[in-house]
Amino acid sequence: MEYAEALIGTVVGGSLTLLGVVYSNYASRDLWTRQAAKQDSDRKKEIHRGVAEDLYINFSEWANFVISSHFSLYSVMDGKISYNDHLDMLLKSKDDVKHNHHRMEYLLKAYYPHLVVEYAEVRAALEGVNNIIFEHKKHAASGHSGRQFRDLLLAADDVFDKRCEALKEKLVEELKRQM
């Protein structure tokens, strides 16, 4: 009888211990799963933050390059320098380019496809700028001053700049939303 009581006590004690270990392992696995999910979420947020910052910087540098490349063109339109001088200045400024336009477009399309519409508006504004520059170039090639294109280019650059700023604001909103 003592033997049976000891055996029953051992079985009950062992069963309770086994249940405790199973419960402990389950709770530990659940905690580990939640921690892993949080770390994964934090890592994804950090990646998106880095992408948003990289995209913002690349886009800003590109937009600044586009606008600043027109400064010498205004001097051409005012008759202060030749078109060749403008092109020489433009080629020199390309040596200082810090943005990567292809990376910028990739990041935008891969991570923020919902902002492609705003980017298309920026590109449309740039096309307007380029059309004015093309018309001015044709006009200048025929020996005319091209002064009448100055105000058109200023207005088109202003539209381009405003659309760029709107897209940058959307990127900032995205970054804030991800935090």
N, C-alpha and C positions, 0 to 999 in steps of 0.2 A: 504494500500500500504506500509506504513511504516512497518507494521507487516510482509508482504511478504519479504521486503528487509532484515529485521532483521533475518527472518527465513532462507533465502537464504545465508546470511552472516554466520549464525551459522552453517548451513549444510556444506558450503564450508570450513569454518575454522575447523570444526570438522573432515571433510574428510581429509584435509591437515595434521591435527594433527595425525589422525589415520595412514595415509600413512607414516608419519615421525616415528611413533612408530614401525610400521611393518618393515620399512627399518632399523631402529636402532636395533631392535631385530635380524633381519637377519644378520646384520654386526657383532653384538655381538656374535651370535651363530657361525658364520664363524671364528671369531677371537678365540673363545674358542676351537673350533674344531682343528684349527691349533696349538694352544698352547698345547692341550692335545696330539696331534700327535707328537709334538716335545718332550714333556716330556716322552712319551712312547718310542720314539726313543732313547732319552738320557738314559733312564732306561735300555733298552735292550743293549745299548753299554756298560754301566757300568757293567751289568751282564756278558756280554761276556768278558770284560776286566778282571773281577774277576775270571772267569772260566779259561781264558788263563793263568793268573798268577798262579792260583792254580795248573793247569795242568803242567805248566813249573816247578814249585817248586817240586811237587810230582815226576815228571819224572826225574828231576835232582838228587833228593835224592835217588831215586831207582837206577839210573845208577851209582851214586857214591857208593852206597852200593854194587852193583854187582862187580864193579872193586875192591873196598877195601876188599871185602871178599876173594879175591885171593892173597892178600899180604902174608898171612901166608902159603898159598899153594906153593908159590915160595920157601919159606924156607923148605917145605917138599921136593920139587923137588931137592933142593940143599943138602938135607940130614942133615939139621941143626935141624929140629924138626920132631917128628913123625906125622903120619896122624891123630892120636887121639888128639894130641896137637892142630893141625889145626882145627879139629872139635870142640874142646872145645872153642877155640878162636872165631870160627864162631858162636857158640851158644851164647857166651857172647855178641858179636856184635849185634845179633838180638834183644837184650834187648834195644838197642839204636835206633832202627829203627823208623824213623819219617815219612816215606812215607806210603801211603795207595795204594797199587798196584791196588786193585779192583776199587777204586775211580778214579785212573789215567786212567784206561782202559775205565771206564764208561764215563768220561768227554771227552775223545778222540773220542769215538764212537758216543756219543750223540751230541757234539757240533762241532767236526771237522772230520766227516766221510771221507772227502777227504784226510786226513792225515793217514788213516789206512794203506795205502800201505807203507808209510815210516816207520810206526810202525812195520809192518810185516817184513821189512828189518832189523830193530833192533832185533826183536825176532829171525830171522834167524841167525843173527850174534851171538846172545846169545846161540842158539842151537849149533852152531859151538864150542863155548867156552865150553859148557856143555859136548859135545862129547869128547873133549880133556881131560877134567877133568875125565870123566868116564873111558876113556882108561888109563889114568894115575893111577887111583884108582885100576883098574884091574891089571896093571903092578906092582904097589906097593904091592898089596896083594900077588903077587907071589914072593916077596922078592927082587925085583929089585929096583934100586935107582930112576929111573924115570927122571933123568936129561935131557934126550932127549926131554921131553915134555915141558920144560921150555920155549924154544924159540917159540914153537908152540903156547903155551898159551899166551905168550907176543904178538905175531902177531894177534891172535884171539881177545885178549882184545883190541888191537889197532883198529881193524876193528869195534868191538862193540862200542868203544868210538867214532869213527868217525861217525858212523851211528846215535848214540845218539846226537852228536853235530849237525848233519844235521837236525834231527827232531826238536831240540830246536831252530835252526835258522828259520825253517818253522813256528814254534809257534810265534816267535818274529815278523816275517813278517805278520802273521795273526793279531797280536795285533796292529801293526802299521797301517795296512789296516783298522782296525775297528775304529781307532781314528779319 
